[in-house]
Amino acid sequence: MKLSVLWSSKKAVCHHQIWAILLIAHLLLAARAEVATRAACPLDWVSVPLLVQYLPEFALRYDDPIGHFAEVGRFLAFIRPPRRVVITVPDVPADAYRPPRTDPYPTRSPRYAGKQ
């Protein structure tokens, strides 16, 4: 949304801009949650950049822009499974962990490859 640049050097204007950015972000995330609820999909399936891009256009054309976004979202790939890699870590029982070593680590004499 290009809100990363401060518009003024005055403290009051900067505070207003920060509050406006936070409010807009919360409204967009609430809209994303509503779209996910109406589309019966996980929250991370709804694309935030596409929501930001197309929701204002849907608001001009339709009476219920969030409902329309949820309705056509899968067809237009606004709602899709994420492509990021999911890392799975095995469960390790607590008794498998050992305390750290208390004895000093073994040392070895240095080797200088025959250099004098």
C-alpha positions as CSV (number, residue, x, y, z in Angstrom):
1,M,0.0,0.0,0.0
2,K,3.1,2.2,-0.1
3,L,2.6,3.4,3.5
4,S,6.2,2.7,4.5
5,V,7.4,6.3,3.8
6,L,6.5,9.0,6.4
7,W,4.7,11.9,4.7
8,S,6.0,14.6,7.1
9,S,8.7,15.4,9.6
10,K,6.2,16.8,12.1
11,K,5.7,14.5,15.1
12,A,1.9,14.8,15.2
13,V,1.6,14.0,11.5
14,C,3.9,11.0,11.9
15,H,1.8,9.7,14.8
16,H,-1.4,10.1,12.8
17,Q,0.1,8.2,9.9
18,I,1.3,5.4,12.2
19,W,-2.1,5.0,13.7
20,A,-3.8,5.1,10.3
21,I,-1.4,2.3,9.0
22,L,-2.2,0.2,12.1
23,L,-5.9,0.7,11.7
24,I,-5.8,-0.2,8.0
25,A,-3.7,-3.2,8.7
26,H,-6.2,-4.4,11.3
27,L,-9.1,-3.8,9.0
28,L,-7.5,-5.8,6.2
29,L,-6.6,-8.7,8.5
30,A,-10.2,-8.7,9.8
31,A,-11.4,-8.8,6.2
32,R,-9.0,-11.7,5.5
33,A,-10.3,-13.6,8.5
34,E,-13.9,-13.0,7.3
35,V,-13.0,-14.2,3.8
36,A,-11.4,-17.3,5.2
37,T,-14.5,-18.0,7.4
38,R,-16.9,-17.6,4.5
39,A,-14.8,-19.7,2.1
40,A,-14.3,-22.4,4.8
41,C,-10.6,-22.5,4.4
42,P,-7.6,-21.9,6.7
43,L,-6.6,-18.3,7.2
44,D,-3.2,-18.6,5.5
45,W,-4.8,-19.7,2.2
46,V,-6.2,-16.1,1.6
47,S,-3.7,-14.0,-0.2
48,V,-3.2,-10.6,1.5
49,P,-1.6,-8.8,-1.5
50,L,-4.5,-9.9,-3.7
51,L,-7.0,-8.9,-1.1
52,V,-5.4,-5.4,-0.9
53,Q,-5.4,-5.1,-4.7
54,Y,-8.9,-6.3,-5.5
55,L,-11.1,-5.6,-2.5
56,P,-11.5,-1.9,-3.3
57,E,-12.5,-2.8,-6.9
58,F,-15.0,-5.4,-5.5
59,A,-16.3,-2.8,-3.1
60,L,-17.2,-0.5,-6.0
61,R,-18.9,-3.2,-8.0
62,Y,-20.7,-5.5,-5.5
63,D,-22.9,-5.0,-2.5
64,D,-21.0,-7.6,-0.5
65,P,-17.3,-7.4,-1.6
66,I,-16.1,-9.8,1.0
67,G,-18.7,-12.4,0.1
68,H,-17.9,-12.1,-3.6
69,F,-14.2,-12.4,-2.8
70,A,-14.8,-15.6,-0.9
71,E,-17.2,-16.8,-3.7
72,V,-14.8,-16.4,-6.6
73,G,-11.6,-16.6,-4.7
74,R,-10.7,-20.2,-5.4
75,F,-11.5,-19.8,-9.1
76,L,-9.3,-16.7,-9.4
77,A,-6.6,-18.2,-7.2
78,F,-7.1,-15.5,-4.5
79,I,-7.6,-18.4,-2.1
80,R,-5.1,-21.2,-2.5
81,P,-2.9,-23.4,-0.4
82,P,0.4,-21.7,0.6
83,R,3.5,-22.7,-1.4
84,R,5.9,-22.3,1.4
85,V,7.8,-25.3,2.8
86,V,6.5,-26.8,5.9
87,I,9.2,-28.1,8.1
88,T,8.3,-31.1,10.2
89,V,10.3,-31.9,13.3
90,P,10.0,-35.2,15.0
91,D,9.0,-35.3,18.7
92,V,11.9,-36.2,20.9
93,P,11.0,-37.5,24.4
94,A,12.5,-35.5,27.3
95,D,14.5,-38.5,28.6
96,A,16.4,-38.6,25.3
97,Y,18.2,-35.4,26.1
98,R,21.6,-35.6,28.0
99,P,23.1,-32.9,30.2
100,P,26.2,-31.1,28.8
101,R,29.7,-32.6,29.4
102,T,31.3,-31.6,32.7
103,D,34.8,-33.1,31.9
104,P,37.1,-31.0,29.8
105,Y,37.2,-31.8,26.1
106,P,40.2,-33.8,25.0
107,T,43.1,-31.7,23.7
108,R,45.7,-32.7,21.1
109,S,49.1,-31.4,20.5
110,P,49.4,-28.9,17.6
111,R,50.8,-30.1,14.2
112,Y,52.5,-27.6,12.0
113,A,53.1,-29.8,8.9
114,G,56.8,-29.9,9.4
115,K,57.3,-26.1,9.4
116,Q,60.1,-24.8,11.6
